[in-house]
Amino acid sequence: MQAPRVLAAVLVFAALPFVAAAQAPVYDSATIGCAQFREQVRGQVRTVVGSVRRSETVGRDGVLSVRAAPDSGGLALEAWYDSLTVFRQGPEGRIEPDAEGILGGRYRGGLAADGDYVGEAAPFVPAALRDVFDFGGLLLHFFPPLPPRALRPGGEWHDDPDLTIWRLADSATGRGPVARYGWTRRATWEEGVAAGDSTVRLHRSETESGALRWREGPLGWNSSVRASVELPAAGGRMEVVQEVTVARVPDDCR
């Protein structure tokens, strides 16, 4: 017996959320294309070396253009700053180094569908900017991580012990629903830094948490980063708390 047309329509409509949920978000040439992202970063840096304590505030505001194109290895990424301002404020006052030297300089590398980035080239970064932010490694964690499989609201992925991603409740907009994902990422590692004729060992740890908005690609995200660097040999320690806000600009880059 043929189902009534009204019932058939209801069945099709009810199946739509399940069809949408079956597709995991991915970074590719369709979801990124040639996009611009406006970012705002604010951070607090506290340093202790022996009995000396120091506290500073750092920040940057910029527009980063990103172009993605498929290649034999997955996704080739090229990025550059169209505008950028940077500041650092400490006990001696506020400095705003000239960012002109990095504008237009190209980052190039490969971006995996889940957000992992492997750099191949980075622009020249003036020393005054390097003293405030690590611009050389900018794209390593620029894009939020994505789950390797589809998640429904309330679902969670945590196969990686250092990374957890979960699906938040969708938000409603005039252009339709926006999927929202939360994540927490942790990392610890040892690092050797050259100091004269010797190498100084550093212990680094970092925890990042945030929320991503997604509709046919990344619309924007907010994240918080807490990092610490310990220098056991000198009894030194630096702690950084950083807040990041990124929003996709409606106009594509050129």
C-alpha positions as CSV (number, residue, x, y, z in Angstrom):
1,M,0.0,0.0,0.0
2,Q,1.4,3.4,-1.0
3,A,2.1,5.8,1.9
4,P,0.0,9.0,1.9
5,R,1.7,12.0,0.4
6,V,1.6,13.9,3.7
7,L,3.2,11.0,5.6
8,A,5.8,10.6,3.0
9,A,6.7,14.3,3.2
10,V,7.0,14.0,7.0
11,L,9.3,11.0,6.7
12,V,11.5,12.8,4.3
13,F,11.6,15.9,6.5
14,A,12.4,13.9,9.6
15,A,15.3,12.2,7.8
16,L,17.1,15.5,6.9
17,P,18.8,16.1,10.3
18,F,20.3,12.5,10.1
19,V,21.6,13.1,6.6
20,A,23.2,16.4,7.7
21,A,24.7,14.8,10.8
22,A,26.3,12.1,8.7
23,Q,28.7,14.6,7.1
24,A,31.7,15.6,9.2
25,P,33.2,19.1,8.8
26,V,36.5,19.2,6.9
27,Y,39.0,21.8,5.8
28,D,39.2,21.8,2.0
29,S,39.2,24.1,-1.0
30,A,35.4,24.4,-0.8
31,T,35.1,25.3,2.9
32,I,38.1,27.7,2.9
33,G,38.6,28.8,-0.7
34,C,40.2,32.2,-0.5
35,A,39.0,33.7,2.8
36,Q,39.9,36.5,5.2
37,F,39.9,36.1,9.0
38,R,39.9,39.0,11.4
39,E,41.7,38.1,14.6
40,Q,42.0,39.7,18.0
41,V,44.5,38.3,20.6
42,R,45.0,39.5,24.1
43,G,47.4,38.0,26.6
44,Q,48.9,38.3,30.0
45,V,52.6,37.3,30.5
46,R,54.0,36.7,33.9
47,T,57.7,35.9,34.4
48,V,59.5,34.8,37.6
49,V,63.4,34.5,37.6
50,G,64.7,34.1,41.1
51,S,63.2,37.0,43.2
52,V,62.4,39.1,40.1
53,R,58.7,39.2,39.0
54,R,57.4,40.8,35.9
55,S,54.0,41.2,34.4
56,E,53.1,42.3,30.8
57,T,50.1,42.6,28.5
58,V,50.5,41.8,24.8
59,G,48.0,42.0,22.0
60,R,47.6,41.9,18.2
61,D,44.8,42.8,15.8
62,G,44.9,41.8,12.2
63,V,43.3,40.5,9.0
64,L,44.8,37.2,7.7
65,S,44.1,36.1,4.2
66,V,44.1,32.4,3.5
67,R,44.0,30.6,0.2
68,A,43.5,26.9,-0.1
69,A,43.9,24.7,-3.1
70,P,44.0,20.9,-3.6
71,D,47.3,19.3,-4.4
72,S,48.7,15.7,-4.5
73,G,49.3,15.8,-0.8
74,G,45.9,17.0,0.3
75,L,45.4,20.8,0.7
76,A,48.0,23.4,-0.1
77,L,47.7,26.5,2.1
78,E,49.0,30.0,1.5
79,A,48.4,32.8,4.0
80,W,49.4,36.4,4.6
81,Y,48.6,39.4,6.7
82,D,46.8,42.3,5.0
83,S,46.8,44.4,8.1
84,L,48.4,44.0,11.6
85,T,49.0,46.0,14.7
86,V,50.9,44.6,17.7
87,F,51.6,46.0,21.2
88,R,53.4,45.1,24.4
89,Q,52.8,46.9,27.7
90,G,55.0,46.4,30.8
91,P,56.5,48.3,33.7
92,E,58.5,50.5,31.3
93,G,55.4,51.6,29.3
94,R,53.8,50.6,26.0
95,I,55.5,49.7,22.8
96,E,53.9,49.2,19.4
97,P,56.4,47.8,17.0
98,D,56.0,48.6,13.3
99,A,54.4,45.6,11.6
100,E,55.0,46.8,8.0
101,G,57.8,44.3,7.5
102,I,55.6,41.2,7.7
103,L,52.6,42.4,5.7
104,G,52.2,40.4,2.5
105,G,54.8,37.9,3.5
106,R,53.7,34.4,2.7
107,Y,53.1,31.4,4.9
108,R,53.0,28.2,2.8
109,G,52.3,24.6,3.9
110,G,49.9,21.8,3.9
111,L,46.6,21.6,5.9
112,A,44.9,18.3,6.7
113,A,41.2,17.9,6.7
114,D,41.1,17.8,10.5
115,G,43.2,21.0,10.9
116,D,46.8,19.6,11.3
117,Y,49.2,22.0,9.6
118,V,52.7,21.3,8.3
119,G,54.7,24.4,7.4
120,E,57.0,24.7,4.4
121,A,57.8,28.4,4.5
122,A,57.2,31.4,6.7
123,P,57.7,35.1,6.0
124,F,60.5,37.2,7.4
125,V,59.5,38.4,10.9
126,P,61.2,41.6,12.2
127,A,62.9,41.1,15.6
128,A,60.6,43.6,17.3
129,L,57.6,41.4,16.4
130,R,59.3,38.2,17.4
131,D,59.8,39.7,20.8
132,V,56.0,39.9,21.2
133,F,54.6,36.8,19.4
134,D,55.8,33.6,17.7
135,F,54.8,34.6,14.2
136,G,56.9,31.9,12.7
137,G,54.6,29.2,14.1
138,L,51.4,31.2,13.6
139,L,49.5,28.6,11.5
140,L,50.4,25.5,13.6
141,H,47.3,26.0,15.7
142,F,45.5,28.7,13.8
143,F,42.6,26.5,12.6
144,P,40.6,24.7,15.3
145,P,40.8,20.9,15.3
146,L,37.9,19.0,13.6
147,P,36.5,15.5,14.5
148,P,37.4,12.8,12.0
149,R,33.8,11.6,12.0
150,A,30.4,13.2,12.2
151,L,29.0,14.1,15.6
152,R,25.5,14.9,16.6
153,P,24.8,17.6,19.2
154,G,26.0,16.1,22.6
155,G,28.4,13.7,20.8
156,E,32.1,13.6,21.7
157,W,35.3,12.4,20.1
158,H,38.3,11.6,22.3
159,D,40.4,8.8,20.7
160,D,43.4,11.0,21.0
161,P,44.4,11.3,24.8
162,D,45.6,14.9,24.2
163,L,42.6,16.1,22.2
164,T,38.8,16.1,22.9
165,I,36.2,17.5,20.5
166,W,32.5,17.6,21.1
167,R,29.4,18.9,19.3
168,L,27.5,21.7,21.0
169,A,23.9,22.6,20.4
170,D,23.4,24.3,17.0
171,S,22.6,28.0,17.0
172,A,19.9,29.6,14.8
173,T,20.6,32.5,12.4
174,G,18.7,34.3,9.6
175,R,20.7,32.2,7.1
176,G,20.0,28.9,8.8
177,P,21.5,26.8,11.6
178,V,25.2,27.0,12.6
179,A,26.9,24.0,13.9
180,R,29.1,24.6,17.0
181,Y,32.0,22.5,18.2
182,G,34.0,22.7,21.4
183,W,37.5,21.4,21.9
184,T,40.3,21.0,24.4
185,R,43.9,20.3,23.4
186,R,46.9,19.7,25.6
187,A,50.6,19.4,24.9
188,T,53.8,19.1,26.9
189,W,57.3,18.9,25.5
190,E,61.0,19.4,26.2
191,E,62.9,21.9,24.2
192,G,66.6,22.9,23.9
193,V,67.5,26.5,23.3
194,A,71.0,27.7,22.4
195,A,72.6,30.0,25.0
196,G,76.2,30.8,24.0
197,D,78.2,27.6,23.7
198,S,75.7,25.5,25.6
199,T,72.1,24.4,25.3
200,V,69.5,25.2,27.9
201,R,66.6,22.8,28.5
202,L,63.1,24.1,28.7
203,H,59.9,22.4,29.8
204,R,56.8,23.6,28.0
205,S,53.1,22.8,28.6
206,E,50.0,24.2,26.9
207,T,46.3,23.8,27.3
208,E,43.9,25.2,24.7
209,S,40.1,25.2,24.8
210,G,37.6,26.9,22.5
211,A,34.4,26.9,20.5
212,L,34.0,26.9,16.7
213,R,31.1,28.0,14.6
214,W,30.7,26.2,11.3
215,R,28.3,26.6,8.3
216,E,29.7,25.5,4.9
217,G,33.1,26.3,6.4
218,P,34.6,28.0,9.5
219,L,32.6,31.2,10.4
220,G,34.8,32.0,13.5
221,W,35.9,30.8,16.8
222,N,37.0,31.8,20.3
223,S,39.7,30.1,22.3
224,S,41.7,30.4,25.5
225,V,45.3,29.3,25.8
226,R,47.2,28.7,29.0
227,A,50.9,28.0,28.6
228,S,53.9,27.7,30.9
229,V,57.6,27.5,30.3
230,E,60.0,26.3,33.0
231,L,63.7,26.8,33.1
232,P,64.8,24.4,35.8
233,A,68.5,25.3,35.7
234,A,67.8,28.9,36.5
235,G,64.7,28.5,38.6
236,G,62.7,30.5,36.1
237,R,59.1,30.3,35.0
238,M,56.9,32.1,32.5
239,E,53.1,31.8,32.4
240,V,50.9,33.0,29.5
241,V,47.2,33.3,29.4
242,Q,45.9,34.3,26.0
243,E,42.4,35.0,24.7
244,V,41.7,34.7,20.9
245,T,38.7,35.8,18.8
246,V,38.6,35.0,15.1
247,A,35.8,35.9,12.7
248,R,35.5,35.2,9.0
249,V,35.2,38.4,6.9
250,P,32.3,38.2,4.5
251,D,34.4,39.3,1.5
252,D,36.8,36.8,0.0
253,C,40.5,37.6,-0.4
254,R,42.1,38.5,-3.7
